[in-house]
Amino acid sequence: MRRVVVLNPKGGSGKTTLAVNTAGYFAYSGFQTVLMDCDPQGSSTRWLRKRKPNQPPIHGIATFEKDSRTTRSWQLRIPDGTERIVVDTPAAIPAQDLPGYLQDADKIIVPVLPSDIDLHACSRCIADLLLVGKIKREDNRIGVVANRVRKNTLVYQSLMRFLDQLRIPIVATIRDSQNYVRSAELGVSVHEMKSYIVRDDLAQWETLIAWIGGERPSSAGEPALTAMVGRSL
């Protein structure tokens, strides 16, 4: 079982978009997947509720919700057979609470937007991961995703220089695409949309999927990311 944590202290960084599309990819690839929504805004949970019964199942856990009819341990249980867990964390996590979110995390994705405010927030986030979370750079557990960017712009070049100084790998560069808006409205991931519509988006996910170890061995008969045929959406 692998656990992927998507984390950024600043809201609006595209954290939930990365979380739901990562979970959607895992489910589409045949993994028994859990999406754990720890953000009180509940965006991941709302996305899950839009999914149709014929779509690859994703088990949702909303940690911020409390149900008096069940015990807390039952509410937060991980189903038997789970292979992939994606955790959508809240914004502005207090430093002392950070280790709890990082427990058992195999990979930690930190999305960052190309703006001065976001660069500063990302720098603080990386520092907290290293100093408070006790994550070692050499473990290759932290990866930065440059989100909603346009290549060949000055702000993109500035972002790349900044990330290079952090000495943390840039595991993907995700463009600003309306396909993510559309997929959120439908309760699907871009991996489940028609392939000819999202071809450019899927290509950008290849390095991220490889980094988090998202592909099944070829012997399992699962399609490679580039060969996926989208659902009829």
N, C-alpha and C positions, 0 to 999 in steps of 0.2 A: 504494500500500500504506500502510495506517495502522496505527500501533502504539499500543496502549492499555496503560499500566502501572498496576497496582493495588498501592498501597503504603501500609503503616502499620508503624511500628516495634514496635507492641505486638500480641502474639498475641490471638486471640479477638475481633477487631474486625469479623469478617465479611468479611475480605479475599478469602478463597477463594470464598465464596458469590457475591460480586460478580464475581469473575473468571470463574467457570464459567458464570454466567448471562449475562454479557456475550458470552462466546464462543458460548454456545448461541444467543443472539439472532442474532449474525452468521451462524452456520451456517444457522439456520432461515430467514433472509432471503436465502439464496442466495450469500453470500460464501464464497470459499475461505478457510477460517479455520485459524489455528494457535493452540494454547493452549500457552504456554511455562511450565512449572512449575519455578520456581527455589527453591521451598521444600523443604528436606530432609524435611519431614513427608509430602510427596507426596500431599496431599489432592486436588489437581486431577487428578493422574495416576490415582488410584483412581476418581475420578468418571468420567473418560474410559473406563476399562476396563469400566465398567458399561453403557456405551452399546451399543445393539443395532445390528446391521448395517443395518437399514432406517431408522435415524435419520440426519439430516443429518450428513455426515462432518466431523470435527474432527481435524486432525493434531496429535498431542501430542508435545512435546519436553520430556523430564525432564532438566534441565541438571545435576541432582545425581547422576544415575546414570552409571556408567561401564561401557562394554562393551568388553572387550579384543578382541573380534572385529572391531571397526570403528574407524576413526580418529575422533578427537574432532571434527574439522571435519565429517565425514560425519554423526555423531550429532546435531550441532547445526544441520544445514543447514535452510534455509527452502525448502520445495518451490517450484518454478516455478509462477507463477500465483497465489501467495498474495495475498489482498486485505486481510486483517485479521489482526493479531497481538495477542493478549492475553497479558500477562506477569503471572503470579502471583509476587510477590517474597517472599523470606523475611522473617521478623520480625527485629528487631534488626540491621539492616544497618549495619555500621561506616560512619561518615561518609565515610571515604576511598574506600569502594567505591560510594557512591551514584551518582556520575557514570556508572559503567559500566551501571547498570540504567536510567538515564534516557536513554542514547544513542538518538537517533532517535525518542524518544517524542513522539507528537503530542498525547496527552492523558495526564494523570496523575490517577488517582482515589484520593482519600484517604478511606477510611471512618472514621467516628468514632462511638463509642457515647456515650450520655448519662450519663457518670459523671465524677467529678473526675479520676480516674486517666487515663481516656481523653482527656479534654480537655487535660491536661498533655502527654500523649504526642503528641497531634495538633499542639499548639502547637510542640513541639520539631521535629516532622516538617516542618511548614511552614517553619520557620526554616532547617532544613537544606536543603530544596529551593531556597529563595531564595538562601542564602549559599554553600552548598557545591555544590549542583547548578546554580547560576547560572541558575535559571529566573526569568524576569521576570513580575511580576504582570500587566502589560499584554498579555502574549502569550496570556493566557486558556488556558494549558495545564494549570493545576492546578484541580481541582474537588473539593469536599468532599461526601461523601454522609453525611447523618445516618442512621445505621443502627439498626434494631431500636427504633424510637421509637414512642411513643404521643402523639399530638397532644393539645393542651389539658391538659397536665400541667405542673407547675412545673419539673420537670427538663427537659422539652422546651423551655420558654421560656428557661431558663438556657442550654441548648445553643445556641439560636438567637442569643441575645445574644453569646455567646462567639464563634461563627462570624462574626457580623457585624463584630466587632472585628478579626478577622484580615484583612478586606478580600479574602477569597478567595470566589469564588462557591459557593453551595450548589446543586449541580446536581441533587440528588434527596433526597427524604426517604422512606426505606424502612421500612415497618412491620414489627413483630415478627410473622411469619406462619409457621404450620406448613407452608405450601405449600413453603417453601424446604427444610425438613427432608425432606419427602416427595420433592421433586425430587432432592435429593442421594442419597437411597436408591435412586432409579430410574436415576440417571445421565442425567437430562434437565435442561433449564432450565425455569423457570416458563413461558416462552414456548411450550413444546411440550406443555404440559398442557392439559386441557380448558378452554376459554375461560371457561365459566360458573363454574368453580371459582376461577380466578386473575384474574378481571376486575379486582378492586381492586388486585392486585399489578401487573398490566400497566399500569394507569393511572399508577402511581407511577414506572414506568420511562420514560414518554414524555419527560420533560425531560432525563433522563440520555442517552437515545438521541439526542435532538436535539443535545445538547452534544458528544457524541463523534463526531457525523457518521455515525450508524449506518444511516440510511435510504438506500436506493437512490432515484435519481430516479424520479418517477412514470412516466416514459416507459418505464422498464425493466419495468414490469408487476408490480413487487413490491407486496404488500399493505402498507398502513400498519399501524403497530403496533396501533392501536385496532381494526383490522378483521381481525386475525389469527384464524384458526380453529384451536383447539388440536388437537394429536394425540389419538388415542384412548388416553389414559392414565388 
